[in-house]
Each structure stands twice: as structure tokens, then as C-alpha cells.
Amino acid sequence: MRQGMTYLKKNDQVEVIAGKDKGRVGKVLRVLREDDKAVVERINLIKRHTKPQEMNQQGQIVEKEAPIHVSNLQLICPECTKTGRIGKKVLDDGSKVRYCKSCGESIESKS
């Protein structure tokens, strides 16, 4: 995959296909195109130790999502509810859409 090219968009449902969270499903929160990574809800959680910012505040340990490489994610088709390969095609009216290669339906992210 070339740098900056990804088939994922915000609010897509994805499944992790490799790594420590393999098999888990989540929603894409952010796509980092320059790094070919995505931040997925409740996937690839890391702990960050934060210092107190004010005098009366305590330091704490915060759990947050870290970016995961898009090659470790696979999009879930909203029509057939399967993970599968994704293609791109241009419709007759000139608009570009992503489609599921297994069922042939277009994938429009539900916001």
C-alpha cells in the first residue's frame, strides 16, 4: 500500500486481524493518512502517566487508544456483516464509492 492511501474512513466498523487485539471489533475514531494508521475505539489501549497540572490536582494513569496500522484492520461490510476486501468504483453520475467485493454492495459509512 502506498503511503497516504487507505480505504478506511471515520465511523467505519473494523475488525483487528493481527496483533494483541486480534478478533476484536471497533469503530474508527480518526484516520492518520500520513502514517497509514487509524485510531479505533477501545482497541490498542495504552496507559499514560500524567503529572498534576494544578496544585490541587493529583497525577493519574489515563488509558487511551493508540494508533494501529491499517494493514492490521479489515472493514466490516454493513450489508453482509462480513469482513472482506474492499474495492473502489466510479458510478454513472461520477461519484466514487467503496464496495464490498464479496457481496457487491456499496459501503456508505453510517454517521
C-alpha positions as CSV (number, residue, x, y, z in Angstrom):
1,M,0.0,0.0,0.0
2,R,1.4,3.4,-0.9
3,Q,1.8,6.0,1.8
4,G,-1.3,8.0,2.4
5,M,-3.6,5.6,0.6
6,T,-6.2,3.9,2.8
7,Y,-9.7,2.6,2.4
8,L,-10.9,3.4,5.9
9,K,-13.0,6.4,6.9
10,K,-14.2,7.8,10.2
11,N,-17.1,5.8,11.8
12,D,-16.3,2.6,9.9
13,Q,-16.7,-0.7,11.7
14,V,-13.5,-2.6,11.6
15,E,-12.1,-5.9,12.9
16,V,-8.5,-6.3,14.0
17,I,-6.9,-9.2,12.1
18,A,-3.4,-9.2,13.6
19,G,-1.7,-8.2,16.9
20,K,-2.7,-8.3,20.6
21,D,-6.3,-7.3,19.9
22,K,-6.9,-9.8,17.1
23,G,-10.6,-10.6,16.6
24,R,-11.9,-7.5,18.4
25,V,-14.3,-5.1,16.6
26,G,-14.5,-1.3,17.0
27,K,-15.4,1.9,15.4
28,V,-12.7,4.1,13.7
29,L,-12.4,7.4,15.6
30,R,-9.6,9.0,13.5
31,V,-7.6,8.1,10.4
32,L,-3.9,9.3,10.2
33,R,-3.3,9.1,6.5
34,E,0.3,10.3,6.6
35,D,1.2,7.4,8.9
36,D,-1.2,4.8,7.4
37,K,-2.7,4.3,10.9
38,A,-6.1,4.6,12.4
39,V,-7.4,5.1,16.0
40,V,-10.1,2.6,16.8
41,E,-12.5,2.8,19.8
42,R,-11.3,0.6,22.8
43,I,-8.6,-1.1,20.6
44,N,-4.8,-0.9,21.3
45,L,-5.2,0.7,24.7
46,I,-2.1,2.2,26.3
47,K,-1.6,3.7,29.8
48,R,-0.3,7.3,30.1
49,H,1.0,8.6,33.4
50,T,0.1,12.2,33.7
51,K,1.5,14.8,36.0
52,P,-0.8,17.1,38.1
53,Q,-1.5,20.3,36.1
54,E,-2.7,22.3,39.1
55,M,-1.7,22.4,42.8
56,N,-4.9,20.7,44.0
57,Q,-5.0,18.1,41.3
58,Q,-3.5,14.6,41.6
59,G,-1.4,12.8,39.0
60,Q,-3.1,9.9,37.4
61,I,-2.9,7.0,35.0
62,V,-5.0,7.5,31.9
63,E,-6.0,4.7,29.4
64,K,-6.2,5.9,25.8
65,E,-6.3,4.4,22.3
66,A,-3.1,4.3,20.4
67,P,-3.0,4.3,16.6
68,I,-2.9,0.9,14.9
69,H,-1.6,0.3,11.3
70,V,-4.4,-0.1,8.7
71,S,-2.8,-3.3,7.4
72,N,-3.9,-4.9,10.8
73,L,-7.6,-3.8,10.3
74,Q,-10.3,-5.1,8.0
75,L,-13.5,-3.3,7.2
76,I,-16.8,-4.9,8.1
77,C,-19.4,-4.7,5.3
78,P,-22.6,-3.2,6.8
79,E,-24.8,-5.2,4.3
80,C,-23.4,-8.7,4.6
81,T,-21.8,-8.2,8.1
82,K,-18.6,-10.0,7.0
83,T,-15.1,-8.7,6.8
84,G,-13.7,-8.7,3.4
85,R,-11.8,-7.0,0.7
86,I,-12.9,-3.5,-0.4
87,G,-12.8,-2.1,-3.9
88,K,-13.4,1.3,-5.4
89,K,-15.5,2.2,-8.4
90,V,-16.9,5.2,-10.1
91,L,-20.7,5.3,-10.6
92,D,-22.5,6.7,-13.7
93,D,-23.1,10.1,-12.0
94,G,-19.3,10.4,-11.5
95,S,-19.2,9.8,-7.7
96,K,-16.6,7.4,-6.3
97,V,-17.8,4.7,-3.8
98,R,-16.3,1.9,-1.9
99,Y,-17.9,-1.5,-2.4
100,C,-17.6,-5.0,-0.7
101,K,-16.0,-7.5,-3.1
102,S,-17.9,-10.4,-1.6
103,C,-21.5,-9.1,-1.8
104,G,-21.0,-6.3,-4.3
105,E,-22.9,-3.7,-2.3
106,S,-21.6,-0.2,-1.9
107,I,-20.3,0.8,1.6
108,E,-21.6,4.1,2.8
109,S,-20.5,5.0,6.3
110,K,-23.4,5.4,8.6
111,S,-22.8,8.6,10.6
